[in-house]
Amino acid sequence: MAEMKTKQTDESVAKFLDTIPDPDKRKDCIEIAEIMKQVSKFEPKMWGTAIIGFGNYHYKYESGREGDTCLVGFSPRKKNITLYATTGIGSHEDLLEKLGKYKMSKSCLYINKLSDINTKILKQLIKISIDTVKNKYG
């Protein structure tokens, strides 16, 4: 089985955030880190070179694939900010309708800037995602 590329590292989250060239995106990412820290109750850790994650868990799919990843996290990408906090939120259409301007894939929420979304709703969705993962994988 192939080894996971994205693993938790000892690199500094603060130093990574300081490298974000756009000051508005940097400010948004600092605030997202605070939100995820508050909701998850975990300190931020770097996962790979560009993901800030909170907590961790071991997953094992029916296919036999397994690994370790963060409970929730995010990454400041060139085009947008990618949030890894979507497990279980798809069935909460009522909250997603109130979230604001975003795009969603199976495993990610994509936002352009924090002011585009309702952070109160985001906190609820992060909590739902964490609870779903904990219930599924212990």
N, C-alpha and C positions, 0 to 999 in steps of 0.2 A: 504494500500500500504506500502511496506517495506521502511524503512528509508535508505537514501543513506549512505554508509559506508565511502566513500571518500569525505570529506568536507574540505573546506579551514580552516586552523588553524592559530594561532599566533606564532607557533614555528619558530625558527630562521633558515632561509635558509643557512646562512653561517655556523652555527654550524652543520647542517645536512651534508653539503658538506665536512666539516672537518672530518666527520666520515668515509668517503670512504677510505678503507684501501690501495687500489692500487693508488700510486701517479700519474701514468699516466692517469688512469680513472678519478681521482679527478680533474686533470688539464683539461681534456677534458670536464668534466661536468661544470666546472667554465666557460669555453669558450662557451659552449652551452647555459648556462644561460645568458651570455652577448649577444649572438646572438639573443636569443628569446626576451630579454628585448629591444634590439635595434629595432627589427622588429615589435614587438607587441606594444611598447611604454608603457608597464605595468611593474611595479616592480614585482619581483618574490615573490611568496607566497608558503608556504607548503600546500599541499592537502593531507590529511591523514598523514601517517608517512613516506612516501617514494617518493612522487611525488612533483616536483617543477612545479608550474603552473603560467601562466601569463594571467591576465584578467579573466573574467568569463561571463557566459551566462546561461540563463534558456532555457531548451529544453523541447519540448513536442512531443512525437511520436504519430502516428496515433493509436497505440495500447492503448493510454491513459497514458502510462508511462511518467513521467516527472521528472526533477531534475535540479540541478545546477552543472556545471563543469567548468574547465578552458578552455579558448580559445585554447591555446596550452600549452604543458608542456613536461616534460621528467622525467625519473626515472633511476638512475643507478642500474641496476639489477646485480645479480651475474654473469650471462652469457654474458650480453651485456648492452648497453644503449638503453632504450626504449623511442622513441619520439612519443608523442601524438600530431601529427600535420598532419593528413592524410585526413581530410575532403576536398573533392573536388580535390585532387591531382591525383587520379587514371586516370583521362582523360588527364593528361599532360605527356604522355609517352615520349615525346621528352625530357622533363626535367629529368624524372626518368632515362632515358638511360644515361644521363650525370652525374647523382648523384654520382656514384661510387659503392662501395661494400656495400650492405644492403640487408635486407629481409623485406618484407612488409606483414602485415595482413590487415584486413578490417579497423582497427582503429589504427594501430601502424606501425612505421618504427623501425627496429632493426639494430643498428650498433655496431660493435665491438670496433672501435676507430674512433675518429674524422678525423684522417689522411686518413682513407679509403674513405672519401667522399669529394665532392667539396662543400665547405661551401658557395660559391656564389650561387650555385644552391639550396642548403638547404635554404638559406634566401628567395629565390623566392618561394619555395614550402611552407614555413611557411606563407608567405604573402598570397598566394593563399588559404591556409587552413583558415586563419583568415577571409579573405574577404568572403569566401564561408559560413562560420558559421554566420557572421554578416548579410549576405544577406538572409539566410534561417531563422534565429531566431531573427533578429533585434537586 
